[in-house]
Every structure is written in structure tokens, then in C-alpha cells.
């Protein structure tokens, strides 16, 4: 008979080999965390109080900032504790809860980014009917749908992971509770979860990504037919920020989940996870703030 002891807590290792650099790394990621909170909260506040930002595009942007806030505040505090203390204790329930909100919010962004591309499609390809179609009731429905899908479809993976048997080690060699390190620790058969992740990657990842590509094909074909250079530049400027965010989000996500789960891949997965959970939520408000004249104008009116 195999001796199995039920794991009641995990130790989040983070970067356990930092040693003398732990203080420097702690303050580095603490500054990034604070900048992420301030940047995304600033976007939400500006969209809420400025009349010139009361358009569907900025309404959906505020939801993107809200999802980035959830991802950052869900993962970074524990990571900071792990860096400073050389490891951070997490209860079993706390770890599963963190995995639920992280993966659920990631799925939410997978559906939210196509909604933002659909908004740009209507604004550029069907401008005369844009305000009529994208009324307040419709945009509320479109913004709530990604949250509902993300936080419900996520149970398909989270429930089997929560039922894993962890009977060997309780040290998570990662920066947060994620699927790959939890699979590594489990002594259960994880093939069912791997199959579920593979099957659900089609509607959750590939289909939204394909929808974005399709909408931007129509957008670019419409922009090409705009007779004036000024009109083309204005149309492109409203899409460039969103395209940069899409490229960053899907790029890091693709690399993260394309890494095979065999061999010495936890270090690589940890590095890519940092890009997804630490730097992407920081870059999104920066990208929109630096490249969007309306947000620049709202910032000047608010602070000057």
C-alpha cells in the first residue's frame, strides 16, 4: 500500500535561488505592482468621470483594466511574500482559489479582446449605425458576457484540479498556483485534465483569436478604401493600441501553454508566467495612455 498524506498547505517557492538579490527583486516587483494598480485604476477612473471617454471603446477598455487588476492583485502579493521570505505558505483552499481567479480572469480576457475588436469593426466598417447598434444596454451585455463565461467555464478545469491527490511534496516551484506546477505535484492521473485543457482551448483560445483576425481583415480592407490620408491615419490610430495589447496577450499565452510539460520546463514556464501576470497588466494602460490622444487629453484636464 502506498503511504499517502493529505496536503493541507503549499509552500510557494517563487524565486528560491535569489538569495542575496531577494531584497532588490522584492522592491523591483513591488514598484511594478504599485504602478500596475495605479495605471489600471487611473484608466477606470478616467473612463468613469470624463465625458469625452464615454464611448464604447473606452468602456470596454475599463473592463480590460479591471481584469488586469484582478490578475495582478491575485498573484503578485503572494509572489512578493515568497521573494522576501524565501517561500510563502498558502492553504490548500487559498491555492485553489488563486488558480480559479487567475485562470478565470485569463479566460475572461480571451473573450473580452474579441469584443473590443468587434467594437472597432462596427466603428470603422459600419460608422453610420455604430451608435445605434452599440447602445448602453448592448455594451453592458457584451462586457458582462466575457466575465460570466470566464468565471463559469473555468470550473471545468478547476474542479478536477481541486480533486487531485497531493501525496508527495507540497513545494510549488512557481510564482503562483498554476496548472503545470500543480500537475507536477499531484500523484493522481492528470491525463483527463490535460485532455480537457486541450479540448477547451479551441472555443476559449483559438476561436476568439480567429475572430479578432477576421474582424481586422475587414477593418484593414475598409481603411484601404478611405480616400484621405488623414482618415486612414485616424482609423489606424484607434486600432493600433488594441492590436498591440492583443499581440502581447496572445503571444505570452501561446508561449506559456505551448511549452511541453515534460523535462526541465518549470523555469521557462515561470519566466513566461511573469510576462503574462506582471508585465502585461503593466503595459496595457501604458500602451493606451501613450498612443491615445483622448486619454492624454483627459489626463491633462484631470491633473493640470
N, C-alpha and C positions, 0 to 999 in steps of 0.2 A: 504493500500500500504506500502511495506517495504521501509524504507529510506535507499538508497544506495549512498555512496560517492565513487568516483573513487580514488583508491590509486595511487599516483604518485611517492611515495618513500617508502622504507622499512628501518627499523632500525634493523641492525644485532646485536643481543644481545651478542653472543659469550658466555662467562662465566660471566654473570652479577652478580653472587653472590661471586665473588672473593674478592672484597673489598680491604683489606689491602695487599692481596697477588698478586694484579694485576701487580705491577712492576716486582716482581720476575718471575711471569708467562710470562710476556711480554719478558723479556730478555732470558728466557729459550727457548721459541718458536722462538725468533729472532735468537738465536745461531743455533737451529735446521734448520731454514730456510736457513741461510747462508751456513751451512755445506752441506745441500741438493743441493743448487745451485753449490757450488764448486765441490762436489763429482760427480754430473752428468755431469757438464761441463768438468771436468777432463777426464771422460770416453770418451766423444765425441771428445775432442782434441787429446787424446792419440790414438784413433782408426783412426783419420784423418791423423796424421803425422807419425806414426810408421809403418814401413814396415812389421814388424813381426805380426802386428794386422790387416793386410789387408786380412782377411779371412771372409767368410760369417757369421760365428758365431759372430764375433766382430762387423761386420756391422749391424746386427740385434740388438745387444746389444746397439749400439749407438742410434738406434731408440727407444729402451726401455727407455734409459736415457732422450731422448728428450721428450717423453710422460710424464715421471716423472717430468721434468722441467715445462711442461705446467700445470700439476695438482698443483704443489707446488706454482708456481708464480700466478696462477689463484685464489687460495683460501687463502693462508697464509697472504698476505699483509692486506687484509680486516679483517681477524681474529685478526691480531696483533693490528690493529686500534681499533677493538671492545674491546679487552682486556685492552688496555691502557686508552681508553676514557670511558669505561663502556657501549659502544654501538657505532655502526658505521652506519651512514646514507648511503644508497645506492639508486640510482634511480631505478625506475621500470625496465627500459631498461638494466641498469647495472646488476641488479639481474638476469634477464632472460639470459643475455649474459654469466654471470658467470656459471649459471646452464647448458647452452648449451655446453660451452667448458669443464666443468668438466665431464658431463655425456658423451660427445662425445669422450673425451680422454680415459675415462674408457672403453668404448666400443672398442676403438682402441687397448688398451692393451689386451682386451679379445680375439682379433683376432691376435695380434702380438705374444703372447706367444705360440699359436699353430704353427705359422710359425717358431719360434725358435726350437720347439720340432721336427718339420719336418726336419729342418736343421740337428739336431743331429741324427735323424733317417737315413738320407742319408749318413752322415759321418761315422756312425758305421755299419749300415746294408748293405750299398752299396758303400764301400770306393773307389773301382776302377773306378766307374762312377761319383763319387761325384763332382770333379772339372769340369767335362764336363756338368753335369746337372745344378749345381749351378754356372753358369757363371754370369757375371756382369749384363747383361740385365735381366736375370731371377730373380736375387736377388733384383734388383730395383723394378720390378713388385710386387714381394712378399712383399716388405717393404711398397710400396705405397698403396697396397690393404687394409690393416687394417685402414690406415688413411682415405681413401676415404669412406669405409664402416662406420667407426665410426662417421665421420662428416656429413654423409648424412642420415643414418638410424636413427640418433639421432633426426631428425626433427619430426619423428612420435610421439614422446612424448613431445618435446619442444613446438611445435606449439599449441597443446591443453592446455598445462600449461600456455603459454603466453596469451591465451584467457580466462583464469579463471577470475571470478569476485572476487575482494578482497574488501569486504564491511564492515568488522568488524575491526579487529586490523591490524596494519602494523608492528608489532614487530615480527621478526623472531628469535625464541629462539633456535638458532643453530649457528654453527661456519662458515657456508657458505650457500648460497642459494641452497637447495637440494629439492628433490621431496616431501619427507614426511612433512617438515615444511610448504612448500607452499600449500600442500593439507590441512593441519590443518587450515591455514589462510583463504582459499577460502570458499566462500559461494555458489560456483557452485557445480553441480553434478560431482564429481570426479570419478565416477564408470567406465566411459569409459576409462580414463587414467589408472586406476588400471587394467582393462582388457587388455589394450594394453601392459602394462609392463609385465603382466603375459604371454601373447602370444609371445612377442618378447624375453622373457627370454630363450626360447628353442633354437632358432638359434644363439642368441648372447652369451649366458652363458653356457648352458648345452652341446650344440654340440661342441664348441671349447674345453671344459673341457673333454668331452668324446674322442675327437680326440687326446688330449695330453695323456690320459690314454692308448689309443690304441697304439700310437707310442712307448710309453715307455715299453709296454708289449713286442713288437718286439725287442726293444733295449736290454732289460734285457735277453731275450732268446738268442740274438746274443752274448751278453757278456759272458753268461754261457758257450758257446761253444768255447770261446777263450782259447787256450791251456795254455798260460803262465799267471802267476800271475801278472807280470808287465803289460802285455797287458790289463788285466781286470781292474787293478787299473787306468791305463791311460784313458781307455774308461769311467769308472765311474766318474773320476775327471772332465771330460768335461760336464757331465750331472748333477752333484750334485748341482752346483750353480744355474742352471736353475730350478731344482726341488724345491730348497728352495724358489726361487722367486715365482714360481707357487703356492706353498703351502701358502705363505704369502698373495699373491694377492687374490686368490680364497677363502682362509679361511676368510679373513676380509670381502670380498664382500658377501660371503654366510651368515655370521652372520648379516651383516648390513641389507640385504634385506629379511632375514628370520624372523627378529623381527616384530611382528604384529603391525599394525598401529593403534591399539586401546589401550586405557588405558595410564598409565604414562610411555611411552616408549621413549619420546624425549630425556631424559637424556642418556639412554642406546645407542640410535642411535647416539647421539653426541659423546659419548666416542668411539664407533666403527668407526665413521667417522674420528676421529683423527688418528686412526691406519691406515686407508686407505689413507688419504690425507697428513699426516705429517710424520709418521714413515716409511711407506712402501717406498716412494721415497728416504728416507734417507738410509734405509737398503740395497736397491738394489745395489748401487755402492760399498757399504762396503762388501757385500757378494761376489761380483765378484772380488773385489780387494784383499780380504784376501785369497780366495780359488783358485785363478788362477795364475799360475806361469808366464804366458806370460805377464799379466798386471803388476805383481810385477816387472818383468824384465824391462818392458817399463818405469815404474815409476823410477827405479834406473838409467836407462840411461838418463832420462829426467832431473833428479834433482841431480844426483851425479856426 
